[in-house]
Amino acid sequence: MTKKFKTIVNTFSLVLILFFLNPVIFEDRAVGNTDYMEALSMFVLDERPKAKNFILRDLNGNQVSLEDHLGKIVFLNFWTTWCPPCREGRLIFKNPGNRGSALKNDLN
């Protein structure tokens, strides 16, 4: 066998061994054994950082301050017209309804 072929066989064997050992090594991360709420709790902050105030224009062109929405959930979606994924993503949040406020800021 050539040296190159031996290297390929050894690499492939190592990948197979790691593939089959993965469930054994990481069994606590398996879907059936994970407490998702406990896993998500590591991302919950004890204190929420305070957002700095800024002013943008709403869909009607009026100036709106972030402080105008204290206590409400505010979703900011920055996008550009030349970015295809941005244009597709903005359609998802086109109609917030009663759930929040829509602010517009085009970065062109």
C-alpha positions as a Markdown table, in Angstrom:
| # | Residue | x | y | z |
|---|---|---|---|---|
| 1 | Met | 0.0 | 0.0 | 0.0 |
| 2 | Thr | 1.2 | 3.5 | -0.7 |
| 3 | Lys | 1.7 | 6.0 | 2.0 |
| 4 | Lys | -1.1 | 8.2 | 0.7 |
| 5 | Phe | -3.6 | 5.3 | 0.7 |
| 6 | Lys | -2.6 | 4.4 | 4.3 |
| 7 | Thr | -3.2 | 7.9 | 5.4 |
| 8 | Ile | -6.7 | 8.0 | 3.7 |
| 9 | Val | -7.6 | 4.6 | 5.4 |
| 10 | Asn | -6.4 | 5.7 | 8.8 |
| 11 | Thr | -8.3 | 9.0 | 8.6 |
| 12 | Phe | -11.4 | 7.3 | 7.4 |
| 13 | Ser | -11.1 | 4.8 | 10.3 |
| 14 | Leu | -10.6 | 7.5 | 12.8 |
| 15 | Val | -13.7 | 9.4 | 11.6 |
| 16 | Leu | -15.8 | 6.2 | 11.8 |
| 17 | Ile | -14.6 | 5.5 | 15.3 |
| 18 | Leu | -15.4 | 9.0 | 16.5 |
| 19 | Phe | -18.8 | 8.8 | 14.7 |
| 20 | Phe | -19.8 | 5.7 | 16.6 |
| 21 | Leu | -18.3 | 6.8 | 20.0 |
| 22 | Asn | -20.1 | 10.2 | 19.8 |
| 23 | Pro | -23.4 | 9.0 | 21.4 |
| 24 | Val | -21.5 | 7.3 | 24.2 |
| 25 | Ile | -19.3 | 10.3 | 25.0 |
| 26 | Phe | -22.0 | 12.9 | 24.7 |
| 27 | Glu | -25.0 | 10.8 | 26.0 |
| 28 | Asp | -26.0 | 13.6 | 28.4 |
| 29 | Arg | -26.5 | 15.8 | 25.4 |
| 30 | Ala | -28.8 | 13.3 | 23.7 |
| 31 | Val | -32.3 | 14.6 | 22.9 |
| 32 | Gly | -34.0 | 12.2 | 25.3 |
| 33 | Asn | -31.8 | 13.1 | 28.2 |
| 34 | Thr | -31.8 | 16.9 | 27.9 |
| 35 | Asp | -33.8 | 19.2 | 30.2 |
| 36 | Tyr | -34.3 | 22.0 | 27.7 |
| 37 | Met | -35.5 | 24.5 | 30.3 |
| 38 | Glu | -32.4 | 23.9 | 32.4 |
| 39 | Ala | -30.2 | 24.2 | 29.2 |
| 40 | Leu | -31.9 | 27.5 | 28.3 |
| 41 | Ser | -31.6 | 28.9 | 31.8 |
| 42 | Met | -27.9 | 29.5 | 31.2 |
| 43 | Phe | -28.9 | 32.2 | 28.7 |
| 44 | Val | -31.2 | 34.1 | 31.1 |
| 45 | Leu | -29.6 | 37.2 | 32.5 |
| 46 | Asp | -30.1 | 38.0 | 36.2 |
| 47 | Glu | -30.2 | 41.7 | 35.2 |
| 48 | Arg | -31.3 | 43.0 | 31.9 |
| 49 | Pro | -28.8 | 45.4 | 30.4 |
| 50 | Lys | -30.4 | 48.8 | 29.8 |
| 51 | Ala | -30.6 | 49.7 | 26.1 |
| 52 | Lys | -29.3 | 53.2 | 25.1 |
| 53 | Asn | -32.0 | 55.5 | 23.9 |
| 54 | Phe | -32.0 | 56.4 | 20.2 |
| 55 | Ile | -34.4 | 57.9 | 17.7 |
| 56 | Leu | -35.7 | 56.4 | 14.4 |
| 57 | Arg | -38.5 | 57.2 | 12.0 |
| 58 | Asp | -41.6 | 55.0 | 12.1 |
| 59 | Leu | -43.5 | 53.8 | 9.0 |
| 60 | Asn | -45.2 | 57.2 | 8.7 |
| 61 | Gly | -42.0 | 59.2 | 8.9 |
| 62 | Asn | -42.5 | 60.4 | 12.5 |
| 63 | Gln | -39.6 | 60.4 | 14.9 |
| 64 | Val | -39.9 | 57.7 | 17.5 |
| 65 | Ser | -37.7 | 57.3 | 20.6 |
| 66 | Leu | -36.9 | 54.0 | 22.2 |
| 67 | Glu | -37.9 | 55.5 | 25.5 |
| 68 | Asp | -41.5 | 55.9 | 24.0 |
| 69 | His | -41.7 | 52.1 | 24.3 |
| 70 | Leu | -40.6 | 51.4 | 27.8 |
| 71 | Gly | -42.0 | 48.1 | 29.2 |
| 72 | Lys | -42.9 | 46.9 | 25.7 |
| 73 | Ile | -41.1 | 44.4 | 23.5 |
| 74 | Val | -39.4 | 46.2 | 20.6 |
| 75 | Phe | -38.1 | 44.3 | 17.6 |
| 76 | Leu | -35.6 | 46.2 | 15.4 |
| 77 | Asn | -35.0 | 44.8 | 11.9 |
| 78 | Phe | -32.2 | 46.5 | 10.0 |
| 79 | Trp | -32.1 | 45.7 | 6.3 |
| 80 | Thr | -31.0 | 47.0 | 2.9 |
| 81 | Thr | -32.6 | 46.8 | -0.5 |
| 82 | Trp | -29.5 | 45.2 | -2.1 |
| 83 | Cys | -29.5 | 42.2 | 0.3 |
| 84 | Pro | -31.8 | 39.4 | -0.9 |
| 85 | Pro | -31.9 | 37.6 | 2.5 |
| 86 | Cys | -32.7 | 40.9 | 4.1 |
| 87 | Arg | -35.6 | 41.6 | 1.8 |
| 88 | Glu | -37.0 | 38.1 | 2.4 |
| 89 | Gly | -36.6 | 38.5 | 6.2 |
| 90 | Arg | -38.4 | 41.8 | 6.4 |
| 91 | Leu | -41.6 | 40.2 | 5.0 |
| 92 | Ile | -41.8 | 37.9 | 8.0 |
| 93 | Phe | -42.3 | 40.9 | 10.3 |
| 94 | Lys | -44.3 | 43.0 | 8.0 |
| 95 | Asn | -47.5 | 43.1 | 10.2 |
| 96 | Pro | -46.7 | 43.1 | 13.9 |
| 97 | Gly | -50.4 | 43.6 | 14.7 |
| 98 | Asn | -51.1 | 44.2 | 18.4 |
| 99 | Arg | -47.9 | 42.5 | 19.5 |
| 100 | Gly | -45.6 | 45.5 | 19.3 |
| 101 | Ser | -44.4 | 48.5 | 17.3 |
| 102 | Ala | -42.9 | 48.7 | 13.9 |
| 103 | Leu | -40.0 | 51.1 | 13.3 |
| 104 | Lys | -38.5 | 51.6 | 9.9 |
| 105 | Asn | -34.8 | 52.2 | 9.2 |
| 106 | Asp | -33.4 | 51.6 | 5.7 |
| 107 | Leu | -29.7 | 51.4 | 5.4 |
| 108 | Asn | -29.0 | 52.3 | 1.8 |
